[in-house]
Each structure stands twice: as structure tokens, then as C-alpha cells.
Amino acid sequence: MTDKVKYWSDLSEYDYDTALAMMQTGRYLYVGFMCHQTIEKILKAYFNTLSNEPAPFTHSLTNLARKSNLYDSLPDEFKDFIDILEPLNIEARYPSHKERLMKSLTKERCQSIVENTKNLQSWIIEKL
């Protein structure tokens, strides 16, 4: 494993652990955000298994999966899940958008997001 791959993989795991911590405290907006970050960073790790170039500077999971030549091999359930995660990147969202997201992120929905995040992360790690 190259240094870049390890760097992104370690960050992905850290972000997943943070999502779990946010789950325990009921901060569901940040559960979604950290799950998005988990997948973004493991996709960047995968990108670096293919290229020595820096990982693309994007938060789009679909774009990262495509640039990594991974998208077409993703099972449909993971493609659908990426569509769920995409809007959870809250970094630059306006307050009204964050409020709508918070209302949609129930405990049950976040539990499902966390579980699916781990499944997708593990699937990508197997490919590293």
C-alpha cells in the first residue's frame, strides 16, 4: 500500500469512527456528512491505487468513482447508495438546506446510512 493510499484509507476509517460517535450523540446531520466523507476518502484511496497523481479535488462521489474506473463495477445497490450520500456533503450548504437535511435524517435512517457506508467502504477496501 502506497503512502497516499494509506493516508486516504486511514482518513476514511477515522471519518467512519466519527460518524459512529455522532450517531451515539444524536447529531444526525453530521452522521450523514461523515458517512459521505468516509466514502469520499476511500474512493480517493482507490484512485491512488491506479495513479500517482493527486486524488481529484472534488466531493462528488459519482465523479470520484468514475475517475477511478470503479463506477461501472459497482453493484446497483451501491450506486443507489451513492445517490443517497451525495447531498449529505454539508460543508458549503446554506442554513435552510441544512435544516431540511436535519429533518430528514432520523435515527433509523442514519442507522441504515452508517450500515451501508461500512458495506460500501469494505467493498472498496477489498479492491485496494
GIFENVEN-V672857 format. One record per pair of residues at least 24 apart in sequence whose ideal C-beta (glycine too) atoms are under 10 Angstrom apart, sorted by the first residue. I is the first residue (numbers start at 0). J is the second residue. Records with the same first field share a line. If there is no record, write none. Layout:
I=J + J
This chain:
0=44 + 47 + 48 + 127
1=44 + 47 + 48 + 51
2=47
3=43 + 44 + 46 + 47 + 48 + 50 + 51 + 52 + 53 + 54
4=41 + 43 + 44 + 45 + 46 + 47 + 48 + 54 + 127
5=44 + 47 + 127
6=40 + 43 + 44 + 47 + 54
7=39 + 40 + 41 + 42 + 43 + 44 + 45 + 46 + 47 + 48 + 54 + 127
8=40 + 41 + 43 + 44 + 45 + 47 + 120 + 123 + 124 + 127
9=40 + 44
10=36 + 37 + 39 + 40 + 41 + 43 + 44
11=36 + 37 + 38 + 39 + 40 + 41 + 42 + 43 + 44 + 45 + 116 + 120 + 123 + 124
12=37 + 40 + 41 + 120 + 124
13=37 + 40
14=38 + 39 + 40 + 41 + 116 + 120
15=40 + 41 + 113 + 116 + 117 + 120
18=109 + 112 + 113 + 116 + 117
19=113 + 116 + 117
21=109 + 113
22=106 + 109 + 110 + 112 + 113
25=106 + 109
26=101 + 104 + 109
27=100 + 101 + 102 + 103 + 104 + 105 + 106 + 108 + 109 + 110 + 112
28=87 + 89 + 92 + 97 + 98 + 100 + 101 + 102 + 103 + 104 + 109
29=87 + 89 + 101 + 104 + 109
30=87 + 104 + 106 + 108 + 109 + 110 + 112 + 113 + 116
31=83 + 84 + 86 + 87 + 88 + 89 + 100 + 101 + 103 + 104 + 108 + 109 + 112 + 113 + 116
32=84 + 87 + 88 + 89 + 90 + 92 + 97 + 100 + 104
33=87 + 112 + 113 + 116
34=80 + 83 + 84 + 87 + 109 + 112 + 113 + 114 + 115 + 116 + 117 + 119 + 120
35=60 + 81 + 83 + 84 + 85 + 86 + 87 + 88 + 89 + 90 + 112 + 116
36=84 + 87 + 88 + 90 + 116
37=84 + 113 + 116 + 117 + 119 + 120
38=63 + 64 + 77 + 80 + 81 + 84 + 85 + 87 + 115 + 116 + 119 + 120 + 123
39=63 + 84 + 88
40=120
41=116 + 119 + 120 + 121 + 122 + 123 + 124 + 126 + 127
42=66 + 67 + 69 + 70 + 81 + 119 + 120 + 123
43=67
44=120 + 123 + 124 + 126 + 127
45=69 + 123 + 124 + 126 + 127
47=127
48=123 + 126 + 127
58=85 + 88 + 90 + 91
59=85 + 88
60=84 + 85 + 87 + 88 + 119
61=85
64=123
67=123 + 126
69=122 + 123 + 126
72=122 + 126
73=119 + 122 + 123
74=119 + 122
76=115 + 118 + 119
77=115 + 118 + 119 + 122 + 123
79=115
80=111 + 112 + 115 + 116 + 118 + 119
81=115 + 119
83=108 + 111 + 112 + 115 + 116
84=112 + 115 + 116 + 119
87=112
